[in-house]
């Protein structure tokens, strides 16, 4: 750990991730509350959140290509500055009374568009700055800090909106994102600058993307790792996030009860991140991933049948713990065996597997719930499918299973 904290470029990147995660979480809550409270358009909240998430998922492929072609710290620096400018525009429009739904949708869309370039650059920069046995600990530290920031960010946003208005909340978010940009100022990070390549066009992007897909498909480790993350996000994260408000409401719970159960999920993911920082697991990581997957689906199966808020919170935390124990070692193992010039594309595709499948789960379960299918039955069915999928993947993934 001392060696990791003595790595100045990494500590700057770590600080950037913390501040940008706080800025993003303050931004998301403030925009959601602005839509509901100021614009009086609760029905439009889904449109605003979609405007942020859809371009992020779609453009992340291009973000991965650029991360392989450009200096990664430079890409993060420019992206964060662009997002800070958007925050400044939003503050100006709010003060002048011109921040209506259409401008908000446009600004949210551009914000999500820029965010698509940040994560592939950040996640592919870590292996360039941290080598060997410290890589898993570095990933855990970055991921855990980001999770913690997204836990505290909404509380900070609530305080800012209580003592001030949206001008204060948007301004603080902008300042945090500017700080994040300063921390990854390229001359300070001094990361690798790729050799000059051919100009970026639709054909070259298409070729790079196909190259990344072929690279993942041909590698048993990449293929099994990507499938593991995809299964967890499609069959656990999406369903559990959607189900928590529905289950709490069916138990006549309050907003406080909702925060307890959702907070349990966040606490579980954070505890797993801390565990990987304190105990730098180096043996049997492939088996740990499959064991965590199987346990996560077992916990989800129990979660689906519970009628107690406190037990729901506990098993939500256990599910979050197991999900992160799948995600963190899988990402690290993939980074370790990926060629450096393909890291951006590979990590962007991993990101799509991690976040792009959740909306599919949201849509499918929402439709079934609308047709009066019990959320408890849906979760139980998803858990059983996940258990079978985990066993099948374990059986087919000899190389991944054997990884230390």
N, C-alpha and C positions, 0 to 999 in steps of 0.2 A: 504493500500500500504506500509506503514511504517513497519507493522508487517511482510509483505512478504519480504521486502528488508533486514530485520533484521534476516532472516532465512539464516544462513551462508551456509549450504549445498546447498540450492536452488540457492543462488546467484552464487556459484561456478558452478553449473550445467548450469545456465543461461549464464554465461561467456563462458563456454565451447561450448554451442550451437552457440553463436555469432561467436566465432573464427573458429569453424569447418565449419560453413556455409560460412564464408568469404573464407576460404581455399578451400572448394568445388567449389564455384562459380569461383574463380580464376583458379582452375584446369580445370574446364569444358571449359571455354572460351579459355584458353591457348592450350588445347588439340585440340579443334576445329580449331583454327587458325593455329596451327602447321600442322595439316592434310592438310589444304587448301594451306597455304603459303609455308611451308618448303618441305613437301612431294609432293606438286603439285597434290594432289589426292582428289579434291572436291567430286568426286563420291563415295569415301570411307568414307566420314564423317558419313553417315547413319550407316555404319558398326561399326564405333568406338562408336557412341552414343548407338547403340544397344548392343554392348559388355559391356557397363556400366550398362544399364537399365535392360536387360533381367535377368542376375543372381541376381540383386537386388530384382526384383519382385518374382522370383522363390524361392530364398533362404530365403525370409523374413519369411516364415512359420517356418523354422528351427530356425531363429533368435528369433521368439516369444517363441518357446519351450525352448531355452537356457536362455532367459530372465526370465523365470519362475523357472529355475533350478539353476541359478548362481546368484552371487551378481551382480546387474545391473551395478554399477559403474566399477566393474572389467571388465565386458564384454565391456563396452564403452572404457575403458582405453587401453585394449589390441587391440581392433579394430582400434582405432586411431593411436596407435604406428605402427601397421602393415601398415596402409595407408601412414604414414610418411616414412616408410622404402621404400615403392613402389615409393614415390616421389624422394627419394634419388637415387634409381636405375635409375629412368627416367633421372635425372640430369646427372648422370655418363654416361649413354648411349648417351645422347645428346652431351655432351662434347667430347666423343670419336668417335662420328659420326656413332654409331651403332643403333640409335633409328629409325628403319624403320617401315613399316606398321605392319608387323607380331608381333614384340615385343610390339608395341603400343597397338595392339588388346589384347594381352595376359595381359599386365599390366592393361589395362582398365577393362578387365573382372574380374581380381582379385580385383581391386579397388571396382567395383560394388558388388562383392561377399561379401567383408568385410562390405560394407555399409549396407547390408541387416541385419546385426546383431546390427548395431548402433541404428537405429530408434526405433525398438520395446523396446530395453533396455531403451532408453532415455524417450520415452512417457510413459512407465509403471513405471519409477522411480519417475516422478513428483508426482503421488498420494501418494507415500511413504514418500515424503519429505514435502508435503503441505497438510494440512487437511482442511475439512469443507468448509466454504464459500470462502476461499482464492484460492480454486483449479481452478475455472474458470478464475480468474484474472491471476494466475500463467501460465495456458495454453496459455492465450492470450498474455502474456508478452513473453513467449518463442517463440510462433508462429510468433508474430509480429516482434520480433528481427531477427528471421531467414529470414522472408520475406524481411526485410530492408537490411540484409546482402547480399541477392541474388540480390537486386537492385544495391547496391554500388560495389559489388564484380567485375562485369564486367568492371566498370569504373577504378577500381584499377588495374585490369589486363591489361587494355589498356594502362594505364600510365607506368606500369612496362615494357611492351613490347616496349614502345616508347623510354624510357630512357635506356633500357638494351635489353636483348634477352630472350630466353626461359629458360636459366639457372636461371636468376633472378626470373622470374614468377614462375617456378616450385619450386624454393628454398623458396620463400616467402610462397607459399601454404603449403609446408612441415613444415615450422616453425610454421605457424598458427595451423596446425593440431597437432603438438607436444604440443603447448600451451594448446590446447583443452584437450589433454590427461592428462597433468599435473593438470589441474583444476578439473578433475574428479578422481584424485588419490584416490583409495578406502579408505585409512586411514583418508582422509580429509572429504569425504562424509559420511562415517560411516553408510551406508544404510544396510538394513536387509540382512542377509546371510541365504538363504534357507537351510533347513535340508538336509543332505546328501541323495541323491536319488540313484536309480539303474543306472547303466552305460547307457550311451546314445547309442542306436542302432536304426536300421531302424524300428524295431517293436515298440519300445517305442515312437519314434517320431510319427509314424503313429497313435498310440493310443492317444497320447497327442493331435495331430491335430484333430482327430475325436471327442475327448472330447471337444475341443474348439468350433468346429462346432456345436455339439449338444447343447452346452451351449448357443450359440447365437441363434440357431433355437428355443429353448424352451422358451427364454425370449422375450416377445413382445417388450420391450424397446430396447434390443440389435438388434432385427430383424428390427424394424422400423428405428433405427438410422443407421444401416449398409446400408439399402436400400436407405435412404436419401442421404448419402454420395456417394453411387454408382451411383444413378441417376444424381446427380450434376456433377460428374466427367465424366460420359459417355456422357451425353447430353449437357453439357455446357463447361466444361474446355477443353476437347479434341477438340470439334468442333471450339471453339472460338480461341484457340491457332493455330490450323491449318489454319483457315480462314483469320486471320489478314494479313499475307504476301500476300495472293492471292487477297484480296480486295484492299489493298494498291497498289499493282502492277496494278490492273485493273483501278485504278484512276490515274495512271501515277505518283504515289508518289515516293519519294526518301527514302534513308536509314534513313534520319532524320524523315520523316513522319512515317516510320515504328516504329522507337523508341518511337515516341509520343504515338501511339496507344497501343503498347505493354507496354509502361511505365504507361499508364492509368490503365491497368489491375493490374499492381503491386501496384500502388498507392491505388487503391480501396481495395485490400486485406490488405494492411498495415493500412489504415484508420480504417477498421473494427476491426483489432487487437488492435489498440490504444483505440477505443471506448470501447471494452470489458475490457481493463485495467482500464480506467478512471471510467467507470460506470459498476460496478460489478453486472450485471443483475442476479436477483435471483427469479423472478416471471415470470410465463407463458413462460418459455424457449421453451417448446414443440411447443406452438403456434407461437412463434417468428421464430423457424426453418421453419415451413411450410409457414408462411407469407413471409419469405426471399426466399424460394424456388420458390414460385409463382411469386414473384417480379422479381427474377433473369431470369425466362423464359420470362416474359413480356419484360424485358429490352433486352434480346437476340432477341426477335421477332422484336423490333424496330431497334436494331443494324443491323439486316439482310437486312434492306431496306434503310440504310443511304448511302449518296453519298458524305459526307463531312468528311474530315480527323479529324477536331476538334470535330464534333459531334460523330464520331466513337470513339475517345479517351474518350469522356465524358461517353458514354454508355458502353464502355469497363470498365471504372472505376466503374460505377454503378453495372455492372455484377460481377466484382471482389469483391465489397463490400458485395453484397448479398450472393455470394458463401461462403465467409468467415463467414458470419453470420449464415450460415447453419453448416459449419464445426466445428467452435469453441464450441458453446454450445452443439452440438451433442457429440463431443468427451468427453467433461467434464461430461455430464450426464451419458454416458456409463461408464466412469471411476468411478463415484460415486456409481454405483450399481453393479460393477464387484467385485467378490471375489478376494482378493489380490493375491492368488496363481495362478490365471488364467489371470492376467492382461497382461502378455507378449504375450500370445497366442491371446487373444482378440484384443490387439492393433496391432499385426502383421496382423491379418485378416482385421482389419479396414484400415491398411496401404495399403493392397493389393486392397481393395475396392476403396481407394483414388487414387492410382497410377497405378494399374494394368489394369484398364479399358480404360485409355487414349489411349494406342496403338491400341486398338480395334476401337476406334472412328477415329484415324488417318488413319488406313487401310481402313475402310469402306468408309469414305468420300473421301479419295484419289482415290479409285477405281471409285466412282461415278463422281468425277470431271474429271477423265481421260476419261469417257464416255460422256463428254461435258454437264453434268448436272450443272446448274448454282449454284454457291456457295451461292448466295442469297436465292434461292429456297430451297436448302438443309438446311440452317440455320433456315429458316422460318418453314420448316417441322419439324425439330428437336425441335424447340421451342414449337410448337403446341403439339407434342407428350409429351414433358416435362410437359406442363400445365395439360394435362389429367392425366399423371402419378402422379403428385403432388396432384391433387384432389382425386384420387383413394387412394393414400397412406394416406392422411389426414382422409378420411372416414374410413379406415381399422385400423387406429392406435390410438385407444381410449386411451390406457395406456400412450403412448408416448406424445400424445396431452395434457394429463392432468398433465404432469410433471411441477413442478414449477422451 
